[in-house]
Amino acid sequence: MAAVVRVASIPGHDRVLTAVIAGTSSLSFLGSGFVVLCYVLFKELRKFSYKLVFYLALAVRYAFLFLHYDWGYSTHFFCVASFLWTTTIAFTLHRAVVRHKTDVEDFEAMFHLYVWGTSLVLTVIRSIGNRHAHLGTWCWAQSGRTGKAVHFITFYMPLWGAILYNGFTYLQVIRMLDNATRMAVGISDRTYQSDPRADVKALNRWGYYPLILIGSWAFGTINRIHDFIEPGHKIFWLSVLDVGMASLMGLFNSIAYGLNSSVRRAICERLDLFGLEKLRRWLPSNPTLPNQQQEGELVPLRSQDQPQRIS
């Protein structure tokens, strides 16, 4: 186990942490930029469900942009907004799949008020009466137990609340789809759904998405707790995992939320249009299914008279 040392006693540690941040945050910046670019270029992706992914990507991009310029409060604001947008995606899925509601698009204004308003309130609370200092790691930190406690309350507690909410919500969605699939298997007339397990297989991917937040912030949470208990001391390897995993959040989100079958299919269509079919092999898998049906990751938000697939 790595020794517990004062970071200031080993100057090379700060350079390593800075390099880790620069490399991983650049990957996240590119990943979130990919989602934004797809939303701008491909009109067929501008459904409400993908619009939420677009807002998530914007929040992540601004978080890393302000991190680069060392604007601590702005970074905190957009970091909070990024994980709050994941809860709106979970809410949208739950309302469409579990509650069978078709009015989720009407919640867009409320989503903005909830995400940006909550982020602003938490950032203001954190800033009142606190002096911050950038330590060369993922986030700026405050000196003193009061400042560190405020930091934990205004960031890590809402973060883990979002993780619990997302996990519980996706569990309900997957259970609902699994029950629906078992019912569909017993129906002999399958004129609409040729593969009854395709939707559940796609929805099972959503079970991994709460793990993105856990993987991104678990080491940071442990590091903050350790720093509160033993202030002034750092575990170097834990600090590396802290800043590295947190800085990769944007990349993880872009892969999970952004590079779904709809996006891959849109890219393939453009490649075919410009005679670049050979580049399709670089995509994860063939996104086209029979009858142009897509293996889906996002749920349609306007119901039709007939049963709907996940799109």
N, C-alpha and C positions, 0 to 999 in steps of 0.2 A: 504494500500500500504506500502511495506517495506520501512523503513527509509534508507536514503542515508548516509552511514558511510564510514570512512576510514578503509580499510581492516586491516591496521597495528594496529588499535585500538582494534581489536577483534582477538586474536591469534588463536582461534578455527576455524575461517573461513578458514584459509589456510589449516588446516588439513582436513576439510570437502571437500574443492575443490580437494585436492590431492587424497582423497579417491574416490571421484566421477570419477576423471580421471582414476585412477587405475582400477576401476570396469568396466566402460564403454569401455575404450580402450582395455581391455582384451577381452570383448565380440566381439569387432570389429576385433581384431587380430585373434580370433578363426574363425569368420565368413569369413574373407578373406582367411584364411588358408584352409577352407573347399572348396572354389572355386578353389584354386591352386591344392589341392589334387584331386579333381574331374577331373580337366584337365589332370593331370599327370596319373591317374589311368585308365580313360575311354577313349579309343582311338576314339570311335564314337563321342565324344564331341569335338574333335579337328578340328572343322570347323572354318572358318575365323571369323565368328560372335562371337563364344564363345572364340576365341583367344583374341579378344579385351576385353572381360570380364576378362580374365586371366591377361592381362596387367594391367587393372584397379585394380584388387585385389592385384597384386604385388606392385603397387604404394602405395596403402593404407597400406599394411603390412610394407613397409619400412618407411612410414610416422610415424606409431605408434612405430616402432622399434627405430627410431632416437629420437622420443619424449621421450621414456623411458630413453635414454642415455643423454637427455638434449642437443642435437645437433640442435640448433635453425635453422640455415640456411638449413641444410639437411631436417629437418621437413618441412620447407617452400617449398623447392624444390619438395618434393614428394606429399605434399598437393595440390600444383598447378597441378602437373602431374595427380593426381587422378581425379580432375574435368575436366581436359582437355580430358582425355580418354573417359569420358561420351559424349563429343561432337563428337568424332570419331564414336561412336556407333550410335548416332543420324544421323550423316552424312551418314553412311553406310545404315541405314534403308531408309533414304530419297532417296538416289541414286538408291537403288534397287526397292523400292515400287513406288515412285512418278515419278522418271525419267526413270524407267525400264532399268537401266544400269546393265551390268553383269561384269563390270571390277573393282569392288571395291577391290578385292584382290591385284590389282596392286598398290593400294594406301598405302600398309603396310609400305614401307620404308618412304614415305612422312608423314604418321601418326607419326612414331617414331621421325622424324626430327622436326615435328611440336610440339609434346608434350614435348619431352626432351629439345629441343632447346628453346622453349618459357619458360619453367620452369627455365632453366639455366639463361636466360637473365633477367627474373623478379627477380630471387634470387640474381644475381650479382648487379642489380640496387638497390635492397633493402639493400645490404650489404655495398655499397660504402658510406663512410663517416658517418656511423651510428654505435653507440655502443648499444649492446642489453643486456638485462637483463631478466632472467627467473623469472617470478612472481609466479610460482606455479600453473598456470592455463594452458589452452589448448595450447597456443602459447606463445613464447617469445615476449616481447614488447619493444619498444624503448621509451626513455625519450625525451621529447621535442616535440613541435608541428610538426617540420619538419620531424622527424623520424616517427611519427604517420601518417602523411600525406603520406609519402612514403610507409608505410605499407599498407595503404588503397588502394593506387594506384596500387601497385604491387600484391595485393592479392584479395581484395574484389571487385574492379572494374572488373578484368578479371572473377572472380567467377560469378558475376551477369550478365556479358555478356554471359557466358556459360549457365546460367539458362534461359535467354531470348532466346538464340539460340535453346536450347533443347526443350523448350516449344513450340516455333513456328514450329520447325521441326516435332515434334510428332503430333501437331495439323494437319499439312498437311498430314502426313502419315495416321492418323486415318480417316480424311475426304476422302482421296483417297480410302481406304479400305471400308468405308461405302458406297461410291458411287458404287464401284464394287459389293458389296453385294446386293444392291438394284437392280442392273442389273441382277445379278445371280438369284434372286428370281423369276424374270419374265421368266426365261428360263425353259422350261419343261424338257429338257433332262439334267439330273443331273448325268451323268455317272461318272463324276470326283469328284464333290464336293457334298457329301450327306447332309451336314449341312452348308448352305451358310452363317450363322452368326457365325460359329465357329471361323473363322479367325479374324473377327472384334472384337469378344469378347476377343480374345487373345491379339490383338493389342491395345485394350483399356487399357490394363495394362500398356502400355508404357506411357500413359498419367500421371501415378502416378510418374514416375521416375524423372521428373524435381522437383517434390515436395520433393524428398529425399534431394536434394541440398538445397532447400528452408528451409526445416525443420531443416537440420543440421547446417545451417549457418545464419539463420535469427537473432537469438538471439546474435550471435557473432557480426554481423554487427551492431545491435543496441548498443551493449556494446562498440564497438570501437568508434561509433559516440558520445556516451555519454562521453567516456573517453577523447575524443578530446575536447568536449565542457567544461567539468568539470574535468580537469586532477587532479589526486591525490585522487579522490573520487570513490568509487565503490558501486554499488547496489548489495548486496550479492545474492539475489535470481536470479538476471539477470546473474551474474557471474556463478552461479550453472547451469542455463539453457544453458549458453554459452558453458562451457566446457563439460557438459553432452551430449548435442545434437551433438556437433561437434565430440566428441569422438565416438559416435554411428554410424557415417557415414559408416564405414566399414561393420558393421552388417546390416544396411539397404540395402547397395549395394549387399551384399551376398544373402539376401532374395529375392530382386527384380530381380537382374540380374542373380544370380547363381542358385537359387533353382527353375528353370523352369521345364516344363514338360519333356524335354529331360533328364535333370539331374535326376529327380525322376524316370523316366523309367529305366535309366541305373542302378540306385541303386536297384530298385526292381528286375531287372534281376539278379544282383549279389546275392541278398538275396535269390531268388528262387534257384539259382545255388548251394548255400551252405546250403539249407534247412532251411532258417531262415524266412519263410513266415510270421511268427507272428509279426516280426518287421515292416512289411509294414504298419501296422495300425498307426505307428507314423508319416508317411509321410502325407503332407497336403491333398492329394487326390489321387485317382487312376489315374496314368499318361497314361495308355494304352487306346487307342481308337480302334474302329473296323478297321480291315485291317491294323493294326499296324500304322495307321496314328496318328500323335501327334497333340495335341492342342499346337500351337507354339507361342513362344515369339520372336524368331529370324528369320530373313528372309534368305532363301537360296540365295547364291550369284553367283551361276552358273545356268543359265537358261537351261531348256531342251526344246525339241520340243513341249511338251505339257504344258498347264498352270500349275503353281506351287502353292502348298500350302506354308504357312508360317511354317518354321521348327525351 
